[in-house]
Amino acid sequence: MLPNSNGNFTGKVAFVTGAAKSIGRARALAFVQTLTSDMAKTS
């Protein structure tokens, strides 16, 4: 997924599959943490 022209993912949607356990879960959690961190920086 590419960021918007301003460098963030505002207005984008991600559908994460395989996030029930193991590496998929870890990647999904890391993705959410990154997005919420980025959102906090822009607020």
C-alpha positions, 0 to 999 in steps of 0.5 A: 500500500502506498502512502498519500502524497503527504506521506501518510495512510489517511483514507486508506483501508487495509484488510489483514488476513492470517492474523490469528496467531504466530507471525501473522498476528505479530505483523498485524499488531505492528501495523496497527501500532505504526498507524496509530503512532503516525496518527498521533503525530498528525493530531 
